[in-house]
């Protein structure tokens, strides 16, 4: 079961469990980080999972893809992705992967838990938490908090089927509150290619095989928002003594590259408002240090007014244009100002196909020019 953030004293197995159940899906790695050249980068080289929405995918639709484009545009260089499934020794095969006489394949991971000691972590750029997800109108509408859920009539609680990832914080939470028999566990490390972070929602919650799901908040909110034939409610959970639900997320580089780490942290500072807008656009449940929710209203829904506004001379536009660093603000018409402030990226990113066998190839590189969003 998950405890606090991992440190060097944790075992490899516990670290893997911690990362996978957090929703990032990272696995354990091997040793041997080495310093890279710390000159000005010619490319912004990102380590990514090719099928890990809402964080990243091969189509560049994830929130970390948006961040990569933002940072690359700020540096004036193209984005290059080095893709590898996170369930298979991710860091060893991406950030640390280097053959004799060759350069590293990628230089930064855009979403790692703060305190994760297998990378040199930056300052955190957001904090999120686990969340309950359930259909509206199915007898749980009075649930607004985790405490409300636990105060439900005992008979109602005992009748629920609650989906959760094994060894996640939810396991310990159910055990503490005498709900173990109601738990429906899912494998923490699932090697089935067709299974993805939101599988529990898309395939079991929607079909009534389970009544409630407990997932890492960004995953819960993203997949709940994608379901259009029923309304799903997302309720962020607060940590309890001995059960930590909330975690800070940072970026990670190799050890021995302090100047590169400083550059990344400078980008985080420079683009704090842009990062917040990206996170809100993907409905990430954000909480502050006191675990109070931070507003995540993202503005007009996809397909609403924002999609009809000209951008950079186009009659129709990809909403990413409004955020993109290479789109001059002078090219954004006055009527777009509300969208620019509240919804600069697509509110409902396009649906992602399940991971396929093609995603499981050992290596894959994708280069995206900084202006790809508006092309």
Secondary structure as the mmCIF struct_conf table of DSSP 4:
data_model
#
loop_
_struct_conf.conf_type_id
_struct_conf.id
_struct_conf.beg_label_comp_id
_struct_conf.beg_label_asym_id
_struct_conf.beg_label_seq_id
_struct_conf.end_label_comp_id
_struct_conf.end_label_asym_id
_struct_conf.end_label_seq_id
BEND BEND1 UNK A 4 UNK A 4
TURN_TY1_P TURN_TY1_P1 UNK A 8 UNK A 9
BEND BEND2 UNK A 10 UNK A 10
HELX_RH_AL_P HELX_RH_AL_P1 UNK A 12 UNK A 22
TURN_TY1_P TURN_TY1_P2 UNK A 23 UNK A 23
BEND BEND3 UNK A 24 UNK A 24
BEND BEND4 UNK A 31 UNK A 31
HELX_LH_PP_P HELX_LH_PP_P1 UNK A 35 UNK A 37
BEND BEND5 UNK A 39 UNK A 39
BEND BEND6 UNK A 42 UNK A 42
STRN STRN1 UNK A 43 UNK A 48
TURN_TY1_P TURN_TY1_P3 UNK A 50 UNK A 50
STRN STRN2 UNK A 51 UNK A 52
TURN_TY1_P TURN_TY1_P4 UNK A 53 UNK A 55
STRN STRN3 UNK A 56 UNK A 57
TURN_TY1_P TURN_TY1_P5 UNK A 58 UNK A 59
BEND BEND7 UNK A 60 UNK A 60
BEND BEND8 UNK A 62 UNK A 62
HELX_RH_AL_P HELX_RH_AL_P2 UNK A 63 UNK A 75
TURN_TY1_P TURN_TY1_P6 UNK A 76 UNK A 76
STRN STRN4 UNK A 78 UNK A 83
TURN_TY1_P TURN_TY1_P7 UNK A 86 UNK A 89
HELX_RH_AL_P HELX_RH_AL_P3 UNK A 90 UNK A 93
TURN_TY1_P TURN_TY1_P8 UNK A 94 UNK A 96
TURN_TY1_P TURN_TY1_P9 UNK A 100 UNK A 101
BEND BEND9 UNK A 102 UNK A 102
BEND BEND10 UNK A 105 UNK A 105
STRN STRN5 UNK A 108 UNK A 108
STRN STRN6 UNK A 109 UNK A 113
TURN_TY1_P TURN_TY1_P10 UNK A 114 UNK A 115
TURN_TY1_P TURN_TY1_P11 UNK A 117 UNK A 118
BEND BEND11 UNK A 119 UNK A 119
STRN STRN7 UNK A 120 UNK A 121
STRN STRN8 UNK A 126 UNK A 135
TURN_TY1_P TURN_TY1_P12 UNK A 136 UNK A 137
BEND BEND12 UNK A 138 UNK A 139
TURN_TY1_P TURN_TY1_P13 UNK A 141 UNK A 142
BEND BEND13 UNK A 145 UNK A 145
HELX_RH_AL_P HELX_RH_AL_P4 UNK A 146 UNK A 150
TURN_TY1_P TURN_TY1_P14 UNK A 151 UNK A 151
BEND BEND14 UNK A 152 UNK A 152
HELX_RH_AL_P HELX_RH_AL_P5 UNK A 154 UNK A 159
STRN STRN9 UNK A 162 UNK A 165
TURN_TY1_P TURN_TY1_P15 UNK A 166 UNK A 167
BEND BEND15 UNK A 168 UNK A 168
HELX_RH_AL_P HELX_RH_AL_P6 UNK A 169 UNK A 176
TURN_TY1_P TURN_TY1_P16 UNK A 177 UNK A 178
HELX_RH_3T_P HELX_RH_3T_P1 UNK A 180 UNK A 182
STRN STRN10 UNK A 183 UNK A 186
BEND BEND16 UNK A 188 UNK A 189
TURN_TY1_P TURN_TY1_P17 UNK A 193 UNK A 194
TURN_TY1_P TURN_TY1_P18 UNK A 197 UNK A 198
HELX_RH_AL_P HELX_RH_AL_P7 UNK A 199 UNK A 199
HELX_RH_PI_P HELX_RH_PI_P1 UNK A 200 UNK A 205
TURN_TY1_P TURN_TY1_P19 UNK A 206 UNK A 208
BEND BEND17 UNK A 209 UNK A 209
BEND BEND18 UNK A 211 UNK A 211
STRN STRN11 UNK A 212 UNK A 216
HELX_RH_AL_P HELX_RH_AL_P8 UNK A 217 UNK A 226
BEND BEND19 UNK A 229 UNK A 230
STRN STRN12 UNK A 232 UNK A 236
HELX_LH_PP_P HELX_LH_PP_P2 UNK A 237 UNK A 239
STRN STRN13 UNK A 240 UNK A 240
TURN_TY1_P TURN_TY1_P20 UNK A 241 UNK A 242
STRN STRN14 UNK A 243 UNK A 243
STRN STRN15 UNK A 246 UNK A 253
TURN_TY1_P TURN_TY1_P21 UNK A 255 UNK A 256
HELX_RH_AL_P HELX_RH_AL_P9 UNK A 258 UNK A 270
TURN_TY1_P TURN_TY1_P22 UNK A 271 UNK A 271
HELX_RH_AL_P HELX_RH_AL_P10 UNK A 272 UNK A 281
TURN_TY1_P TURN_TY1_P23 UNK A 282 UNK A 283
STRN STRN16 UNK A 286 UNK A 287
TURN_TY1_P TURN_TY1_P24 UNK A 289 UNK A 290
HELX_LH_PP_P HELX_LH_PP_P3 UNK A 292 UNK A 292
STRN STRN17 UNK A 293 UNK A 294
HELX_LH_PP_P HELX_LH_PP_P4 UNK A 295 UNK A 295
BEND BEND20 UNK A 299 UNK A 300
HELX_LH_PP_P HELX_LH_PP_P5 UNK A 301 UNK A 301
TURN_TY1_P TURN_TY1_P25 UNK A 302 UNK A 303
BEND BEND21 UNK A 304 UNK A 304
HELX_RH_3T_P HELX_RH_3T_P2 UNK A 305 UNK A 308
BEND BEND22 UNK A 309 UNK A 309
STRN STRN18 UNK A 311 UNK A 311
TURN_TY1_P TURN_TY1_P26 UNK A 312 UNK A 313
STRN STRN19 UNK A 314 UNK A 314
BEND BEND23 UNK A 315 UNK A 316
HELX_RH_3T_P HELX_RH_3T_P3 UNK A 319 UNK A 322
TURN_TY1_P TURN_TY1_P27 UNK A 323 UNK A 323
TURN_TY1_P TURN_TY1_P28 UNK A 325 UNK A 326
BEND BEND24 UNK A 327 UNK A 327
HELX_RH_3T_P HELX_RH_3T_P4 UNK A 329 UNK A 331
STRN STRN20 UNK A 332 UNK A 332
HELX_RH_3T_P HELX_RH_3T_P5 UNK A 334 UNK A 336
HELX_RH_AL_P HELX_RH_AL_P11 UNK A 337 UNK A 342
BEND BEND25 UNK A 345 UNK A 345
BEND BEND26 UNK A 347 UNK A 348
HELX_LH_PP_P HELX_LH_PP_P6 UNK A 349 UNK A 351
HELX_LH_PP_P HELX_LH_PP_P7 UNK A 353 UNK A 355
HELX_RH_3T_P HELX_RH_3T_P6 UNK A 357 UNK A 360
BEND BEND27 UNK A 361 UNK A 362
STRN STRN21 UNK A 364 UNK A 368
TURN_TY1_P TURN_TY1_P29 UNK A 370 UNK A 371
HELX_RH_3T_P HELX_RH_3T_P7 UNK A 372 UNK A 374
#
